[in-house]
Amino acid sequence: MKYILPLFLLFTLTACSFFSGRDPVVAEESWTIERVYAEAKAALNINDYRTAIEYYEQLEARFPFGEYAQQALLDSAYAYYKTDEPETAIATLDRFMRVYPLNENIDYAMYLRGLINFNRDMGILEKYIPRDETQRDPGSALQALRDFTTLVNRFPTSRYSDDAAQRVVYLRNRLAQHELHVASYYMRRASYLAAANRAKYVIENYPRTPAMPDALVVMAKAYKILELNDLSEDALRVLEANYPGHPGVAEVRKTTLVE
């Protein structure tokens, strides 16, 4: 049973609240596995994620093996994601990928895991009032980058690979900019060795990103202040060779030693 959830459903808004105090749904003992799955899927399709989760959990408890049980586990991960339970969603996906590594929908599981990590560090307010993304903790972004990169490498022809590849580019740029932001902070604090190391990290781990030339500038300036002139000149040569006319060249030349 091929998973055919349209991509656009992954980006619909999560329901803001559920009715409190409602009775949990219970699948009747006489229901077949097909009936329980159909009820869960119907709830999922109308965005009643809590009801869907309850049915999926009952299906897994009563019918723990087979095609429907596998699909129920994957569907419930999506439902947990839509109810703002990223930890549970990721744990469910991890279990799915561990127990069913040959499932035909493993590419979707990888994609959904990446998407959850991609979005999980955004709070409710940030969805409407964005802040400087370079100042966020990069932990979830790093994990999302790993998830999407794995998907693209393992399943290059997957229907999810094109979107994942675009997110890889975005995440690499964002993470490089984050490291550059930290390097610039260290420069302002006169922690020049730390600044140089952060800039070096950008150059080594995120080549061909927009942050590269500025990282070279930070590294060249920091090394010059530290009187590591050979290293400073090396960075400056790379900057001039790859980004001719960059204003940072003049900045480095004007940088003076700190008394």
VOKE-205772 format. One record per residue (C-alpha): residue in three letters; y, x, z. Coordinates in steps of 0.001 Angstrom, whole numbers, padded with zeros to 6 digits, always signed. Layout:
ALAYXZ;...
//
This chain:
MET+000000+000000+000000;LYS+002965+001925-001299;TYR+006060+001759+000865;ILE+008811+000165-001220;LEU+011769-000086+001106;PRO+014890+000207-001104;LEU+017041+003208-000324;PHE+020117+001138+000238;LEU+018527-000588+003236;LEU+018661+002730+005073;PHE+022439+002562+005139;THR+023012-001037+006239;LEU+024780-001545+009537;THR+022654-001802+012642;ALA+022905-005127+014433;CYS+025408-004792+017265;SER+023530-006832+019853;PHE+020526-008988+020538;PHE+020250-012206+022510;SER+019536-011287+026094;GLY+016854-012911+028164;ARG+014766-014185+025252;ASP+011000-014388+025620;PRO+009019-011697+023829;VAL+007071-012784+020785;VAL+003299-012818+021079;ALA+000859-012712+018195;GLU-001816-015342+018657;GLU-005362-014148+019266;SER-006560-015984+016185;TRP-004180-014153+013870;THR-005647-011672+011447;ILE-004164-008214+010988;GLU-002619-009458+007749;ARG-000906-012305+009579;VAL+000484-010068+012331;TYR+001787-007603+009768;ALA+003319-010384+007687;GLU+005174-011748+010730;ALA+006457-008277+011602;LYS+007537-007589+008033;ALA+009300-010939+007784;ALA+011276-010142+010935;LEU+012110-006679+009593;ASN+013355-008128+006308;ILE+015878-010371+008080;ASN+017056-007514+010328;ASP+015413-008968+013435;TYR+014321-005503+014440;ARG+013385-006243+018044;THR+010975-008982+017010;ALA+009543-006724+014329;ILE+008961-003955+016865;GLU+007134-006307+019213;TYR+004822-007471+016445;TYR+004192-003933+015219;GLU+003333-002761+018726;GLN+000877-005632+019142;LEU-000659-004889+015764;GLU-001209-001261+016688;ALA-002737-002235+020037;ARG-005126-004804+018531;PHE-005875-003133+015204;PRO-005359+000624+015740;PHE-007053+001770+012548;GLY-006610+001286+008860;GLU-003919+000839+006264;TYR-001917-001816+008103;ALA-001856+000210+011321;GLN-000446+003194+009446;GLN+002203+001108+007734;ALA+003084-000624+011004;LEU+003747+002737+012638;LEU+006067+003751+009821;ASP+007849+000395+009768;SER+008342+000448+013528;ALA+010000+003877+013281;TYR+012540+002377+010898;ALA+013066-000580+013243;TYR+013661+001757+016189;TYR+016202+003632+014082;LYS+018040+000411+013318;THR+018138-000555+017007;ASP+019848+002742+017875;GLU+016785+004291+019482;PRO+016693+007625+017638;GLU+014482+009438+020142;THR+011798+006765+019950;ALA+012113+006574+016177;ILE+011656+010329+015790;ALA+008735+010400+018234;THR+007098+007615+016223;LEU+007646+009479+012953;ASP+006293+012702+014452;ARG+003154+010864+015530;PHE+002800+009283+012085;MET+003093+012654+010325;ARG+000713+014310+012778;VAL-001990+011629+012629;TYR-001660+010702+008948;PRO-000579+013895+007140;LEU-002096+012708+003849;ASN-000519+009258+003854;GLU+001152+008472+000535;ASN+004413+007695+002343;ILE+004716+011012+004166;ASP+007750+011848+002021;TYR+009505+008722+003267;ALA+008662+009652+006870;MET+010256+013066+006348;TYR+013299+011500+004722;LEU+013774+008974+007524;ARG+013434+011699+010147;GLY+016126+013693+008391;LEU+018364+010664+008094;ILE+018067+009898+011803;ASN+018990+013467+012720;PHE+021796+013367+010156;ASN+023352+010349+011861;ARG+022313+010684+015479;ASP+025260+012822+016655;MET+027764+010189+015540;GLY+028853+007866+018321;ILE+029847+004269+017726;LEU+033580+005055+017704;GLU+033125+007983+015346;LYS+031685+005685+012711;TYR+035140+004138+012487;ILE+037411+006915+013810;PRO+036041+010172+012378;ARG+036761+013467+014105;ASP+036548+017045+012916;GLU+032838+017427+012187;THR+033018+021215+012508;GLN+033596+020805+016255;ARG+030385+018870+016897;ASP+027271+020332+018455;PRO+025315+021416+015371;GLY+021866+020835+016894;SER+021066+017575+015123;ALA+022635+018795+011892;LEU+020418+021888+011963;GLN+017340+019731+012459;ALA+018411+017400+009658;LEU+018850+020415+007384;ARG+015311+021532+008194;ASP+013954+018024+007610;PHE+015631+017547+004236;THR+014839+021088+003083;THR+011163+020580+003912;LEU+011139+017314+001987;VAL+012760+018838-001104;ASN+010401+021824-001064;ARG+007197+019875-000462;PHE+007946+016825-002572;PRO+010397+017813-005323;THR+009557+014714-007391;SER+009851+012242-004517;ARG+012224+009317-004964;TYR+014020+010589-001850;SER+014408+014215-002952;ASP+017639+013844-004926;ASP+019442+012281-001984;ALA+017900+014819+000394;ALA+019063+017689-001824;GLN+022637+016389-001765;ARG+022483+016177+002011;VAL+021201+019753+002181;VAL+024311+020925+000323;TYR+026572+018884+002595;LEU+024861+020107+005761;ARG+024954+023758+004730;ASN+028680+023453+004052;ARG+029281+021666+007334;LEU+027244+024126+009405;ALA+028943+027085+007751;GLN+032322+025553+008523;HIS+031244+024989+012122;GLU+030328+028653+012531;LEU+033631+029666+010934;HIS+035467+027373+013356;VAL+033772+029156+016263;ALA+034549+032572+014764;SER+038220+031628+014436;TYR+038219+030450+018049;TYR+036887+033833+019154;MET+039598+035564+017131;ARG+042266+033546+018938;ARG+040677+034497+022250;ALA+040636+038186+021253;SER+036824+038238+021406;TYR+036660+040272+018238;LEU+033046+041382+018317;ALA+031898+037808+018877;ALA+034150+036685+016015;ALA+032696+039307+013689;ASN+029148+038325+014610;ARG+029818+034646+013953;ALA+031408+035426+010609;LYS+028464+037655+009739;TYR+026118+034778+010585;VAL+027922+032572+008050;ILE+027610+035215+005349;GLU+023921+035853+006009;ASN+022784+032258+006513;TYR+025137+030163+004394;PRO+025925+032154+001243;ARG+027633+030352-001639;THR+029340+027875+000685;PRO+033118+027274+000742;ALA+033313+029013+004129;MET+032231+032367+002689;PRO+035622+033889+001771;ASP+037236+032954+005079;ALA+034222+034332+006935;LEU+034697+037636+005125;VAL+038366+037629+006129;VAL+037523+037047+009793;MET+034877+039756+009726;ALA+037154+042290+008021;LYS+040027+041595+010425;ALA+037829+041700+013517;TYR+036202+044968+012505;LYS+039588+046477+011706;ILE+040945+045574+015139;LEU+037796+047066+016689;GLU+038440+050238+014660;LEU+035147+049836+012840;ASN+036884+050775+009644;ASP+033852+051294+007429;LEU+032552+047822+008236;SER+035999+046343+007720;GLU+036355+047997+004325;ASP+032874+046846+003305;ALA+033779+043238+004071;LEU+037086+043608+002265;ARG+035390+045028-000839;VAL+032994+042084-000970;LEU+035933+039693-000590;GLU+037922+041327-003382;ALA+034910+041528-005695;ASN+033829+037916-005280;TYR+037133+036167-004562;PRO+039833+038112-006410;GLY+043320+037086-005448;HIS+042232+035501-002178;PRO+045202+035493+000261;GLY+042944+036864+002980;VAL+043003+040276+001332;ALA+046684+040666+002210;GLU+046021+039319+005716;VAL+043435+042003+006333;ARG+045724+044716+004988;LYS+048483+043600+007366;THR+046193+043383+010395;THR+047130+045906+013053;LEU+045228+047280+015997;VAL+045555+045502+019319;GLU+047123+047632+022012;
//
